[in-house]
Amino acid sequence: MICEQCGTENPPGALFCQKCGRQFEVQQEVPASVYSQQHKLFRCANDKVLGGVCSGLAVYSNLDVSLVRLLAILLFFASGTSLFIAYIIAWIIIPEAECIGE
C-alpha cells in the first residue's frame, strides 16, 4: 500500500503510513467466491414457473422477475418459435441453483 501523501510503500493492510503517519482508508474486500457466485447465471429452483430460466435471468441482471417474464412472453409472440427453442436450450444448459435475494 503506497501512501498518497508521501509516496512511502507500506505493508499490505497497514492502517497508518510508517513515514508520515497518515491514516489509510479501510476498504473491505469482497471474497472472490462471493463475487463469482453473485455473477453466475443459474436457473432459480425456488422461484420458477416453468424451468426457472426467467427468474435466473432476472437475478443475474438485477431486474424484476415479473418484468423479465413479461418481456419473454412478448418476445415469444414477436419471434415465433425461435424464443421457445432458445428457452428450452437455456433450460437444458444453465445449471439449477437456489437463488437468494429475489
VMD Tcl script that draws the C-alpha trace (Angstrom):
set ca {
  {0.00 0.00 0.00}
  {1.53 3.30 -1.11}
  {0.85 6.49 0.86}
  {-0.73 9.17 -1.32}
  {0.78 11.93 0.82}
  {4.47 10.98 0.98}
  {4.77 8.10 -1.50}
  {6.16 5.60 1.02}
  {5.39 1.95 0.38}
  {3.76 0.34 3.41}
  {2.91 -3.29 4.17}
  {-0.47 -4.56 2.97}
  {-3.25 -3.96 5.49}
  {-1.45 -1.11 7.24}
  {-3.75 1.44 8.90}
  {-1.18 4.27 9.07}
  {1.82 5.31 6.95}
  {5.13 4.29 8.53}
  {6.81 7.55 7.49}
  {4.26 10.38 7.77}
  {1.57 8.76 9.94}
  {-1.30 9.45 7.53}
  {-4.31 7.20 8.15}
  {-5.30 4.96 5.26}
  {-8.90 4.43 4.27}
  {-10.08 1.00 5.34}
  {-11.52 -0.93 2.41}
  {-13.44 -4.10 2.98}
  {-12.59 -6.72 0.43}
  {-15.29 -8.94 -1.01}
  {-14.13 -12.56 -1.12}
  {-13.72 -13.82 -4.68}
  {-16.03 -16.76 -4.03}
  {-18.91 -14.42 -3.08}
  {-18.30 -12.20 -6.09}
  {-18.19 -15.10 -8.53}
  {-21.36 -16.67 -7.10}
  {-23.26 -13.41 -7.46}
  {-22.30 -13.04 -11.11}
  {-23.02 -16.52 -12.39}
  {-26.12 -17.40 -14.33}
  {-28.32 -20.06 -12.75}
  {-31.89 -21.24 -13.16}
  {-33.70 -20.50 -9.90}
  {-35.01 -23.66 -8.26}
  {-37.00 -21.79 -5.61}
  {-38.75 -19.31 -7.94}
  {-39.72 -20.98 -11.17}
  {-42.88 -21.15 -13.22}
  {-41.66 -23.44 -15.98}
  {-37.91 -24.02 -15.85}
  {-36.55 -21.13 -13.78}
  {-34.76 -19.51 -16.73}
  {-36.57 -16.15 -16.50}
  {-36.12 -15.91 -12.73}
  {-32.43 -16.76 -13.10}
  {-32.01 -14.08 -15.76}
  {-33.80 -11.60 -13.50}
  {-31.46 -12.29 -10.58}
  {-28.40 -12.20 -12.86}
  {-29.40 -8.88 -14.44}
  {-30.85 -7.40 -11.22}
  {-34.31 -6.89 -12.75}
  {-37.79 -7.67 -11.50}
  {-38.81 -11.28 -12.23}
  {-42.25 -10.21 -13.48}
  {-40.67 -7.80 -15.95}
  {-38.37 -10.49 -17.37}
  {-41.27 -12.93 -17.68}
  {-43.43 -10.31 -19.40}
  {-40.62 -9.49 -21.83}
  {-40.15 -13.20 -22.55}
  {-43.84 -13.61 -23.35}
  {-43.87 -10.54 -25.60}
  {-40.71 -11.67 -27.39}
  {-42.16 -15.16 -27.78}
  {-45.13 -13.79 -29.71}
  {-42.90 -11.47 -31.72}
  {-40.31 -14.10 -32.67}
  {-42.48 -17.17 -33.13}
  {-40.90 -20.43 -32.09}
  {-37.27 -19.27 -32.05}
  {-37.50 -17.87 -28.50}
  {-39.25 -21.03 -27.32}
  {-36.38 -23.13 -28.73}
  {-33.85 -20.79 -27.08}
  {-35.71 -21.15 -23.76}
  {-35.60 -24.95 -23.99}
  {-31.87 -24.88 -24.79}
  {-31.25 -22.49 -21.86}
  {-33.31 -24.80 -19.63}
  {-31.03 -27.68 -20.59}
  {-27.62 -25.98 -20.38}
  {-27.98 -23.47 -17.50}
  {-27.40 -25.17 -14.12}
  {-30.09 -25.00 -11.45}
  {-29.40 -23.49 -8.02}
  {-31.17 -21.84 -5.12}
  {-31.40 -18.12 -5.85}
  {-31.06 -15.70 -2.97}
  {-32.35 -12.14 -2.84}
  {-35.04 -12.10 -5.46}
}
mol new
graphics top color blue
foreach p $ca { graphics top sphere $p radius 0.5 }
foreach p [lrange $ca 0 end-1] q [lrange $ca 1 end] { graphics top cylinder $p $q radius 0.2 }
display resetview
